[in-house]
Amino acid sequence: MSSEAPASSTTAVKSIRKNGKNWHSNKKPFRPTGGLTSYAKRVEARKQQEAIKEHEKELMEEKEAARQANIQKIKERRAAKEEKERYEKMAEKMHRKRVERLKRREKRNKLLNS
């Protein structure tokens, strides 16, 4: 009876290593087929990876579209500023009413050409 009590209270005792390097963990046996997965798992993982890539691609396209819209807005703003400066230069030389007439005429031509 006295021999049963100490045996049950102790956990699995590690054997003492022959070389005395007890601080190292014991190595497990080499199993070359241990990391292999089934075909179904590989297919599932591949599907998930493709879905992730598709989502990333959509996000990148949205980001690029927003960037292009911003670039277009900047170009339009610059073109409007240049046109305004051009009309101001013309107004220095010509009468104001003539400049307005030219603006309207250019606007009509722009609409016809585009």
Secondary structure, 3 states (H helix, E strand, C coil): CCCHHHHHHCCCCCCCCCCCCCCCCCCCCCCCCCCCCCHHHHHHHHHHHHHHHHHHHHHHHHHHHHHHHHHHHHHHHHHHHHHHHHHHHHHHHCCHHHHHHHHHHHHHHHHHHC
